[in-house]
Structures are given as C-alpha cells and as structure tokens.
Amino acid sequence: MAPYVIKRGVSAGLFWFMRESFEAVGGFDESLVSVEDVDFGIRLKARGQAQGRNPRLVKEIFEGTNRRAADHFYYDVER
C-alpha cells in the first residue's frame, strides 16, 4: 500500500483538518470496503490545493523550531 499512498502524496490513518473540510469533502466513503482513508486523504488534499493551502506548512510545524509556521497555523488564522 505504501507505493500507492506515496504516489498520491497523502497519508492514511491520521488526518489533521477542520470539521468544515470533513463535511465539504463528504467524509469517509462508507461504500468502500477498504482504503477509505486513502480515498478521503486524496479528496481532502484536493480541497486544500483548491483553497490554496500550503502542504509544506505541516512539515514546517513538525520541525519544532519554525516560529513563523507555528504562528501562522496556530495564531494568525480566522476561525
């Protein structure tokens, strides 16, 4: 499964998103008997790209030393 997920540039099993994004992409496709998390990840990624979200931001946050990224994600957003 790793090559399939890597090729599409998504994670599976763990997601970090806002509820409005979950609802906008229709949540998990319960008609699928497997890989529903991968399918969800692909749709969630497409929504983020359409909204101009920066996929590198999560990586920068997890570096643990990038103040600009942390401030942007945690403090400089309208919720």
N, CA, C and O atoms as a GROMACS GRO file, in nm:
protein
  316
    1MET      N    1   0.081  -0.119   0.000
    1MET     CA    2   0.000   0.000   0.000
    1MET      C    3   0.086   0.126   0.000
    1MET      O    4   0.044   0.230  -0.050
    2ALA      N    5   0.206   0.117   0.055
    2ALA     CA    6   0.292   0.235   0.064
    2ALA      C    7   0.316   0.301  -0.072
    2ALA      O    8   0.305   0.423  -0.081
    3PRO      N    9   0.349   0.227  -0.178
    3PRO     CA   10   0.371   0.294  -0.307
    3PRO      C   11   0.247   0.369  -0.357
    3PRO      O   12   0.258   0.477  -0.414
    4TYR      N   13   0.130   0.311  -0.335
    4TYR     CA   14   0.004   0.374  -0.376
    4TYR      C   15  -0.014   0.508  -0.303
    4TYR      O   16  -0.050   0.608  -0.365
    5VAL      N   17   0.009   0.508  -0.173
    5VAL     CA   18  -0.009   0.628  -0.092
    5VAL      C   19   0.098   0.731  -0.125
    5VAL      O   20   0.068   0.849  -0.140
    6ILE      N   21   0.222   0.688  -0.137
    6ILE     CA   22   0.333   0.779  -0.169
    6ILE      C   23   0.312   0.845  -0.305
    6ILE      O   24   0.334   0.965  -0.320
    7LYS      N   25   0.270   0.766  -0.402
    7LYS     CA   26   0.248   0.819  -0.538
    7LYS      C   27   0.145   0.933  -0.536
    7LYS      O   28   0.158   1.028  -0.613
    8ARG      N   29   0.045   0.923  -0.450
    8ARG     CA   30  -0.060   1.024  -0.444
    8ARG      C   31  -0.029   1.135  -0.344
    8ARG      O   32  -0.100   1.235  -0.337
    9GLY      N   33   0.077   1.116  -0.266
    9GLY     CA   34   0.120   1.219  -0.173
    9GLY      C   35   0.023   1.245  -0.059
    9GLY      O   36   0.004   1.360  -0.018
   10VAL      N   37  -0.038   1.140  -0.008
   10VAL     CA   38  -0.131   1.154   0.104
   10VAL      C   39  -0.091   1.059   0.216
   10VAL      O   40  -0.016   0.964   0.196
   11SER      N   41  -0.143   1.087   0.334
   11SER     CA   42  -0.123   0.993   0.444
   11SER      C   43  -0.248   0.906   0.454
   11SER      O   44  -0.348   0.932   0.388
   12ALA      N   45  -0.239   0.806   0.537
   12ALA     CA   46  -0.355   0.721   0.560
   12ALA      C   47  -0.361   0.692   0.710
   12ALA      O   48  -0.260   0.663   0.773
   13GLY      N   49  -0.478   0.701   0.764
   13GLY     CA   50  -0.497   0.666   0.904
   13GLY      C   51  -0.496   0.783   1.000
   13GLY      O   52  -0.569   0.781   1.099
   14LEU      N   53  -0.417   0.886   0.974
   14LEU     CA   54  -0.411   1.001   1.063
   14LEU      C   55  -0.426   1.128   0.980
   14LEU      O   56  -0.348   1.154   0.889
   15PHE      N   57  -0.527   1.207   1.014
   15PHE     CA   58  -0.553   1.330   0.941
   15PHE      C   59  -0.568   1.446   1.038
   15PHE      O   60  -0.611   1.428   1.152
   16TRP      N   61  -0.533   1.563   0.991
   16TRP     CA   62  -0.539   1.685   1.070
   16TRP      C   63  -0.615   1.786   0.986
   16TRP      O   64  -0.562   1.837   0.888
   17PHE      N   65  -0.738   1.815   1.024
   17PHE     CA   66  -0.822   1.902   0.941
   17PHE      C   67  -0.933   1.962   1.027
   17PHE      O   68  -0.956   1.922   1.141
   18MET      N   69  -1.001   2.059   0.969
   18MET     CA   70  -1.114   2.122   1.037
   18MET      C   71  -1.243   2.051   0.996
   18MET      O   72  -1.252   1.995   0.887
   19ARG      N   73  -1.342   2.056   1.083
   19ARG     CA   74  -1.470   1.989   1.058
   19ARG      C   75  -1.532   2.033   0.925
   19ARG      O   76  -1.588   1.952   0.852
   20GLU      N   77  -1.522   2.162   0.895
   20GLU     CA   78  -1.582   2.211   0.769
   20GLU      C   79  -1.520   2.143   0.648
   20GLU      O   80  -1.589   2.121   0.548
   21SER      N   81  -1.393   2.109   0.655
   21SER     CA   82  -1.328   2.038   0.544
   21SER      C   83  -1.381   1.896   0.534
   21SER      O   84  -1.406   1.845   0.425
   22PHE      N   85  -1.398   1.830   0.650
   22PHE     CA   86  -1.455   1.695   0.652
   22PHE      C   87  -1.592   1.693   0.585
   22PHE      O   88  -1.620   1.608   0.501
   23GLU      N   89  -1.675   1.788   0.623
   23GLU     CA   90  -1.809   1.795   0.566
   23GLU      C   91  -1.807   1.832   0.419
   23GLU      O   92  -1.886   1.780   0.341
   24ALA      N   93  -1.717   1.921   0.380
   24ALA     CA   94  -1.710   1.966   0.240
   24ALA      C   95  -1.672   1.853   0.145
   24ALA      O   96  -1.719   1.849   0.031
   25VAL      N   97  -1.586   1.761   0.190
   25VAL     CA   98  -1.546   1.650   0.102
   25VAL      C   99  -1.635   1.529   0.120
   25VAL      O  100  -1.616   1.428   0.052
   26GLY      N  101  -1.732   1.537   0.208
   26GLY     CA  102  -1.829   1.429   0.223
   26GLY      C  103  -1.786   1.319   0.319
   26GLY      O  104  -1.845   1.211   0.320
   27GLY      N  105  -1.683   1.345   0.399
   27GLY     CA  106  -1.639   1.245   0.497
   27GLY      C  107  -1.583   1.120   0.430
   27GLY      O  108  -1.544   1.123   0.314
   28PHE      N  109  -1.582   1.013   0.505
   28PHE     CA  110  -1.532   0.886   0.453
   28PHE      C  111  -1.640   0.819   0.369
   28PHE      O  112  -1.758   0.824   0.404
   29ASP      N  113  -1.600   0.759   0.259
   29ASP     CA  114  -1.693   0.690   0.170
   29ASP      C  115  -1.723   0.552   0.229
   29ASP      O  116  -1.643   0.460   0.216
   30GLU      N  117  -1.838   0.539   0.292
   30GLU     CA  118  -1.874   0.415   0.360
   30GLU      C  119  -1.909   0.302   0.263
   30GLU      O  120  -1.929   0.189   0.307
   31SER      N  121  -1.917   0.332   0.133
   31SER     CA  122  -1.943   0.225   0.037
   31SER      C  123  -1.815   0.146   0.005
   31SER      O  124  -1.822   0.037  -0.051
   32LEU      N  125  -1.700   0.202   0.042
   32LEU     CA  126  -1.573   0.133   0.019
   32LEU      C  127  -1.549   0.032   0.130
   32LEU      O  128  -1.578   0.059   0.247
   33VAL      N  129  -1.497  -0.085   0.094
   33VAL     CA  130  -1.469  -0.188   0.195
   33VAL      C  131  -1.324  -0.184   0.240
   33VAL      O  132  -1.287  -0.252   0.336
   34SER      N  133  -1.241  -0.107   0.173
   34SER     CA  134  -1.102  -0.087   0.213
   34SER      C  135  -1.054   0.045   0.155
   34SER      O  136  -1.123   0.105   0.071
   35VAL      N  137  -0.941   0.090   0.196
   35VAL     CA  138  -0.874   0.214   0.155
   35VAL      C  139  -0.963   0.339   0.161
   35VAL      O  140  -0.939   0.436   0.090
   36GLU      N  141  -1.065   0.336   0.247
   36GLU     CA  142  -1.148   0.455   0.260
   36GLU      C  143  -1.069   0.573   0.315
   36GLU      O  144  -1.102   0.688   0.287
   37ASP      N  145  -0.966   0.544   0.394
   37ASP     CA  146  -0.883   0.652   0.446
   37ASP      C  147  -0.797   0.714   0.337
   37ASP      O  148  -0.774   0.836   0.337
   38VAL      N  149  -0.748   0.633   0.244
   38VAL     CA  150  -0.669   0.685   0.132
   38VAL      C  151  -0.758   0.769   0.041
   38VAL      O  152  -0.718   0.878  -0.002
   39ASP      N  153  -0.877   0.719   0.011
   39ASP     CA  154  -0.972   0.794  -0.070
   39ASP      C  155  -1.004   0.928  -0.006
   39ASP      O  156  -1.007   1.031  -0.074
   40PHE      N  157  -1.028   0.927   0.124
   40PHE     CA  158  -1.056   1.050   0.197
   40PHE      C  159  -0.937   1.146   0.189
   40PHE      O  160  -0.954   1.265   0.166
   41GLY      N  161  -0.817   1.093   0.207
   41GLY     CA  162  -0.696   1.174   0.201
   41GLY      C  163  -0.678   1.242   0.066
   41GLY      O  164  -0.638   1.358   0.059
   42ILE      N  165  -0.708   1.170  -0.040
   42ILE     CA  166  -0.696   1.226  -0.176
   42ILE      C  167  -0.795   1.340  -0.194
   42ILE      O  168  -0.760   1.445  -0.248
   43ARG      N  169  -0.920   1.320  -0.149
   43ARG     CA  170  -1.020   1.426  -0.163
   43ARG      C  171  -0.989   1.546  -0.073
   43ARG      O  172  -1.011   1.660  -0.112
   44LEU      N  173  -0.937   1.518   0.047
   44LEU     CA  174  -0.901   1.626   0.138
   44LEU      C  175  -0.783   1.708   0.083
   44LEU      O  176  -0.782   1.830   0.094
   45LYS      N  177  -0.685   1.638   0.025
   45LYS     CA  178  -0.571   1.707  -0.035
   45LYS      C  179  -0.617   1.796  -0.152
   45LYS      O  180  -0.571   1.909  -0.165
   46ALA      N  181  -0.707   1.744  -0.235
   46ALA     CA  182  -0.758   1.823  -0.349
   46ALA      C  183  -0.830   1.948  -0.300
   46ALA      O  184  -0.816   2.054  -0.361
   47ARG      N  185  -0.905   1.936  -0.192
   47ARG     CA  186  -0.973   2.055  -0.137
   47ARG      C  187  -0.870   2.157  -0.088
   47ARG      O  188  -0.884   2.276  -0.113
   48GLY      N  189  -0.768   2.110  -0.018
   48GLY     CA  190  -0.664   2.200   0.030
   48GLY      C  191  -0.594   2.272  -0.083
   48GLY      O  192  -0.569   2.392  -0.075
   49GLN      N  193  -0.563   2.199  -0.189
   49GLN     CA  194  -0.496   2.260  -0.304
   49GLN      C  195  -0.587   2.363  -0.372
   49GLN      O  196  -0.541   2.469  -0.414
   50ALA      N  197  -0.716   2.332  -0.382
   50ALA     CA  198  -0.811   2.424  -0.445
   50ALA      C  199  -0.825   2.552  -0.364
   50ALA      O  200  -0.853   2.658  -0.419
   51GLN      N  201  -0.805   2.542  -0.233
   51GLN     CA  202  -0.817   2.660  -0.147
   51GLN      C  203  -0.684   2.731  -0.128
   51GLN      O  204  -0.676   2.830  -0.055
   52GLY      N  205  -0.580   2.682  -0.193
   52GLY     CA  206  -0.451   2.747  -0.184
   52GLY      C  207  -0.377   2.720  -0.054
   52GLY      O  208  -0.291   2.798  -0.014
   53ARG      N  209  -0.410   2.609   0.012
   53ARG     CA  210  -0.341   2.574   0.137
   53ARG      C  211  -0.201   2.526   0.106
   53ARG      O  212  -0.177   2.467   0.001
   54ASN      N  213  -0.110   2.551   0.197
   54ASN     CA  214   0.031   2.518   0.179
   54ASN      C  215   0.061   2.380   0.240
   54ASN      O  216   0.061   2.368   0.363
   55PRO      N  217   0.086   2.277   0.160
   55PRO     CA  218   0.111   2.144   0.216
   55PRO      C  219   0.242   2.134   0.293
   55PRO      O  220   0.261   2.041   0.370
   56ARG      N  221   0.333   2.229   0.272
   56ARG     CA  222   0.459   2.227   0.346
   56ARG      C  223   0.445   2.279   0.488
   56ARG      O  224   0.534   2.261   0.571
   57LEU      N  225   0.332   2.343   0.516
   57LEU     CA  226   0.314   2.404   0.648
   57LEU      C  227   0.320   2.299   0.760
   57LEU      O  228   0.382   2.324   0.863
   58VAL      N  229   0.258   2.185   0.741
   58VAL     CA  230   0.260   2.081   0.845
   58VAL      C  231   0.403   2.035   0.870
   58VAL      O  232   0.444   2.018   0.984
   59LYS      N  233   0.479   2.015   0.763
   59LYS     CA  234   0.619   1.975   0.778
   59LYS      C  235   0.695   2.080   0.858
   59LYS      O  236   0.773   2.047   0.947
   60GLU      N  237   0.673   2.206   0.824
   60GLU     CA  238   0.743   2.314   0.894
   60GLU      C  239   0.703   2.319   1.041
   60GLU      O  240   0.788   2.346   1.127
   61ILE      N  241   0.577   2.294   1.071
   61ILE     CA  242   0.532   2.294   1.211
   61ILE      C  243   0.599   2.180   1.288
   61ILE      O  244   0.643   2.200   1.401
   62PHE      N  245   0.608   2.063   1.227
   62PHE     CA  246   0.666   1.947   1.295
   62PHE      C  247   0.818   1.954   1.307
   62PHE      O  248   0.878   1.870   1.374
   63GLU      N  249   0.880   2.052   1.244
   63GLU     CA  250   1.022   2.073   1.268
   63GLU      C  251   1.044   2.116   1.412
   63GLU      O  252   1.149   2.088   1.471
   64GLY      N  253   0.945   2.184   1.469
   64GLY     CA  254   0.951   2.225   1.608
   64GLY      C  255   1.029   2.352   1.635
   64GLY      O  256   1.032   2.400   1.749
   65THR      N  257   1.091   2.407   1.533
   65THR     CA  258   1.172   2.528   1.554
   65THR      C  259   1.130   2.644   1.464
   65THR      O  260   1.189   2.751   1.469
   66ASN      N  261   1.029   2.622   1.383
   66ASN     CA  262   0.988   2.723   1.285
   66ASN      C  263   0.878   2.811   1.345
   66ASN      O  264   0.760   2.778   1.336
   67ARG      N  265   0.917   2.922   1.405
   67ARG     CA  266   0.823   3.013   1.471
   67ARG      C  267   0.722   3.070   1.373
   67ARG      O  268   0.603   3.080   1.405
   68ARG      N  269   0.766   3.109   1.252
   68ARG     CA  270   0.676   3.166   1.152
   68ARG      C  271   0.563   3.070   1.118
   68ARG      O  272   0.447   3.109   1.113
   69ALA      N  273   0.597   2.943   1.094
   69ALA     CA  274   0.496   2.843   1.059
   69ALA      C  275   0.399   2.821   1.175
   69ALA      O  276   0.277   2.814   1.155
   70ALA      N  277   0.452   2.810   1.296
   70ALA     CA  278   0.366   2.788   1.413
   70ALA      C  279   0.273   2.907   1.435
   70ALA      O  280   0.154   2.889   1.461
   71ASP      N  281   0.326   3.028   1.424
   71ASP     CA  282   0.242   3.146   1.440
   71ASP      C  283   0.133   3.151   1.333
   71ASP      O  284   0.018   3.184   1.362
   72HIS      N  285   0.170   3.118   1.211
   72HIS     CA  286   0.073   3.120   1.102
   72HIS      C  287  -0.039   3.019   1.126
   72HIS      O  288  -0.156   3.051   1.107
   73PHE      N  289  -0.004   2.899   1.167
   73PHE     CA  290  -0.106   2.794   1.184
   73PHE      C  291  -0.189   2.814   1.310
   73PHE      O  292  -0.312   2.805   1.305
   74TYR      N  293  -0.124   2.840   1.421
   74TYR     CA  294  -0.194   2.844   1.548
   74TYR      C  295  -0.255   2.980   1.584
   74TYR      O  296  -0.357   2.985   1.653
   75TYR      N  297  -0.195   3.088   1.538
   75TYR     CA  298  -0.237   3.219   1.588
   75TYR      C  299  -0.287   3.316   1.483
   75TYR      O  300  -0.370   3.402   1.514
   76ASP      N  301  -0.240   3.306   1.360
   76ASP     CA  302  -0.273   3.406   1.258
   76ASP      C  303  -0.385   3.361   1.164
   76ASP      O  304  -0.386   3.399   1.047
   77VAL      N  305  -0.478   3.282   1.213
   77VAL     CA  306  -0.587   3.234   1.127
   77VAL      C  307  -0.721   3.277   1.183
   77VAL      O  308  -0.738   3.292   1.304
   78GLU      N  309  -0.815   3.297   1.093
   78GLU     CA  310  -0.952   3.326   1.135
   78GLU      C  311  -1.024   3.194   1.153
   78GLU      O  312  -1.019   3.108   1.065
   79ARG      N  313  -1.088   3.178   1.263
   79ARG     CA  314  -1.161   3.052   1.287
   79ARG      C  315  -1.310   3.082   1.302
   79ARG      O  316  -1.389   2.990   1.323
   0.00000   0.00000   0.00000
